[in-house]
Amino acid sequence: MALMMHLYYTGENGSARRFAEEMTASGLVERIRTEEGNLCYSYFIPMDDPETVLLLDAWSDQAALDAHHASPVMGEIARLRDRYDLHMRAERCVMEEDVPESDQAFLRK
């Protein structure tokens, strides 16, 4: 079963956004996206909190997520996170393959 992590990076004076920009510009995001089992790795900025960046980080299963956590790229992420003095909180979700029919009525295709 696929897993989705919601990681909220919060800083001051735009540091979370600069972190996400450097993650992307340095090629780290693309490297993570090519890791086996990665389904999604995308940053978003909440409209009501410009000092926070949300990372949607999805993996095919726990083994893929564990391999990512054990990879050298995690050290690079930690160094950047420290450089920008970011704080984090996380939410873990289990992804269902199919959207229930009761929810389909609310989707515009």
Secondary structure, DSSP 8 states (H G I E B T S, - for coil): --EEEEEEEE-STTHHHHHHHHHHHTTHHHHHHTSTTEEEEEEE--TT-TTEEEEEEEESSHHHHHHHHHSTHHHHHHHHHHHTT-EEEEEEEE--SS--HHHHTT---
